[in-house]
Amino acid sequence: MVALLAQAAQLPVLDAALSKEMILPVVGVSVFYYTLLPALRFWYAERTSPLRHLDGPRSPSLLMGSFKDIADDIKVIGKWREQFGRVFKYKGIFSVTNLYIEDVKALSHIAHNGHLYQKPAFILADAKRLVGHGILALEGEEHKRQNQAFGPAQIRLLAEGFVAKSNQLRDVWNHQLKNPDGQVIDVYLGLRLMTLDVIGDAGFNYDFDALEQRNGKSNELADLFTRIFHSPESQTASGFHLVQSMFPVLRLVPLPGVRGLRKIARRMMDISGEIVYKSKAALINPHDLSGKRDLLSILLSANINSDIPERQRLSDAEVIAQIPGFFVAGHETTATSSTWALHALSTNLQVQAKLRDELFRLETDTPTMEELNGLEYLDWVLRETLRLYAPVVFNQRVALQEDVLPLSQPYTDKLGNVHSNLTIPKGQMIHIPLLAVNTSTEIWGEDALEFKPERWAKLPDAAREIPGVYSNLMTFWAGAHNCIGWRFSLAEYASTFKAILYALIRAFEFSPVPGVNIEATGALLLIQRPTVAGQKHGSELPVMVKRHVRSE
């Protein structure tokens, strides 16, 4: 050691001028490698792309592209579609080309070649930064391994208890109603709290008591979940967080709201860990878990089952990450879709009355799932809500290698050339418009934008070609692993939706609040939620609610 120090002391010292001469070239090379070289590669890829002659809207900004247009108005894509057709391109952040595809034949090809088209890395990174190493943030073999924990047998166990919670929400609203002529209630808030209770109990044996918050109680995890998804500033913060995931160098920049969002996410993961460790404590006596039917208990029991191979078991970190992941997959989609259903029924009073007549055919407050599933018009209302108010408006995929997409109809490029297929370069971003396909007049007819449950009595032939895993709808995207938690969404959503409407439509009459316009926001960041136009209160759906008096 002494000898090394002695040798170091004899090394020449660089003078200031020489240091500057060395630093400048290093800085120059770094700027070229990390900035100019990627820019040159991007420029070359754009100029040689097989999509370079594909038409599309002009980009309003070199930096932001059309990102802000889509963020401000989820209907702007539809306007472009009317102008440019089923296949076009638009610019995203930093002018990255996004390919819009509404051609059903091409979408079927993408759906059934999931190994070629996967979620972009930045979306997975964004999910991982927020909710950990769970099923929401995975692709490929890792996704398949974790997905085995959520098979049909496990999910069926979660489809119980919804009727009781729906009746509890009914009682809460009934208690709030002081005016016999009705009063305004934010139905989205009530449905969020109710579904949060369901997910906590059925998913993780966790008691939120969210519906009791109005009685002065509060739950930290419920509060965190509201702040991260429903506060007025959450959409902006989530947008900046997504941009940082797209371009990691921007994580060095203190973008508005991101630090607070990350702090909330970390606390949410901490509480999720506490829930898991409390459940693991029961493993001291495995019989303590044998009678529990929540998802977390099933996962933990599977992890100690000697019949399950070690490689198929989930680590503690993976189990913890399932909790916030399932809150998004189950709680968010169910609460939002049920809310849109009440919005549609409040603005279509004849449909509401027809549904109520069917529901009163059952002379019970606690119907079984079999009884609910036997109500045909209720099922049509479910399907029509999923069609017209898809919680997730669009998905994104990236091509892992060059491919050729077949088209059901040819397109004409900017040079006037007609193409019957579409060559996709490796790395191409693809915009999959779930809601646009669900509401296409070419598929569903001229009344595609109307809430019309009767259409499900006889589907148009064109709708049968849609590559969806449920009822010819893009709402649950087909493919290797479909939408977020699709098994949970299908079983839990259908059961919860029907139980909610059964309890509420029998008890109340819903109508729109005069002068209040409802619009959808937040679709860019995952789920479209209702808000009041011109207001900045966050997600809400005020509706006029009145007790229903049944005529004898």
Steps between C-alpha positions, in 0.01 A plus 500: 500500500784740593678417174188580299463836671863579434457421130187713483683795651752486215233523224502831305229752582294623204500877464176693453552557129555130432193414708286731287641348183393155621159601633376673185543196273336276762202735523481519122502123460236463773270755337543328164442150638203576723334779299610543140546131417150400619360800312677389182374145544148630554525725191628212286230261626227755423635567149529130412192366681249309286238721668657828386232556234209412730268795553411657834450830688772764506697515822442827690825469696842348438538430872150389603359385166126441534534373858329806649214481248423143606539582869261797480233334285457124472270557201776652286604154378148450367522826306826383342345168416220673308759696303766235434317167524568179692879512463709814556793629703545781749790643698547440870748651745829600334326437166506121534270354234195310630306276262121509544327179387123450508492229233348192668700251291826670595397516865423127498850435366655709778283336766597147397871576467567624850861384480556759224295785649544581868455790737765769450787493746417846634145393595635199690764720665234753600283229656800347676600836650148548637374154596809281515594175330145372460297364212421853375866567428598176328510340157606164359586207724492702822145608424396142425652375826317755716181464296473136609412626846183657363332208329124449470480286815654776712299776338169322557564526872500880471152523346321484835386767742416765240127501572550588867731791420261628233218499754725683745562773242124516439444553873770770517338697218154444644622653826641801314171579324321764708284647224214278374535667159859383478842657534838504327743222594849438365435141398861448388626558853257249647580236238874549549469451875272199459724319250805583711336314789426204270855479364652532846284226648485253210851567378708540814283445807555869572226716652502850349166601650501753216122541501520598866725799425192720494458416869835656582720197443797503265740242359852596398523259206162616368611863534826428316313327221269800461794741488693300241207449261221750567638828631491802262880504469547124457457497122773761445739326739431159343562647154840636602579169669425319174724740305784428744453129436520562125819706536683399821740795478204723591488335843775746589255785436258586788182486290179627671328254731725202427681504833171499690363225277804282564471561876135389494589192292777401744265531798239296314758226446604517868142442613463220244807339655347527847185324374706216353716454809195487727353228280833316494497492878206261473728255319642403839187289515410416137151394611431867576501568126305195390160658550586840353385564146655835416755525220795578726438195719479286187835636375671446834357149534625417151848620590527239777341221296767239429313389188568834329846527335732757655527694172123558497485648848496874557759683708392728785566805281285353222213422737516853646489648149173318426310713753524844329482321166168340583367827637550643151372194314198432718405811696562764234340324204195386696430831672548701183289275277218479754506878523472538123207256509314725745584799283360324191186389685444848644499644148290216355198483729306252285789254516522556876127429543516189283795369702322573828194304387720197430683526832175501697416159356723363777328542835817515709763747616772236492496324163749227417748545216305238304182706537676819392656328201153387393382860451543558127448876483739555790761305304434716193550815710831356621621432145383836368679681782821313423462586132419870526698583814808280481705586812827479303469703179812373325799273537851531366728233362849504351617274216791284620598420141401593146163362398229533235144578611212375284221752441129442443488815287785658300626848579639775277823673604598864445646417158175346380624140521252235617616236752328176603732441795724699730871440561586564865862585587662366815443731796186658355254638757141392431184668631214249549170694525276284718218753537510602133440141387223461758322807362578471129194575285640270232480210745207585727282712273402868491376484861840381628535799735158444659448306822275225366504168692253347252775477237628192684191303399659465155858605437604630157721259305791748495516496881571127503845565350618711795794330680370534856487234770153605616185552296665630181633806679845659493448603864682187612784493248571156353849354486760332715381655828223736393415802712627571850383216722241393243399181679432700812327774302261265320391297802512777759370775273198309371399386849557838664338695219180294512484503879551879509232577244260249654518670839508862380255502210234326713546757777554828314417700190796673336485810280757754376569819695372801297781715363774248582693357206698182554816424303760224503858577602812310594482246218858569394629387839304173516129533576242755384315644796202737523553865588284811491586719202668822608565378855831402660374282783647177364294196405129524587152429365223704664158346430151585623394206719143442617345210691297274274147432621377176352143508378283213614 
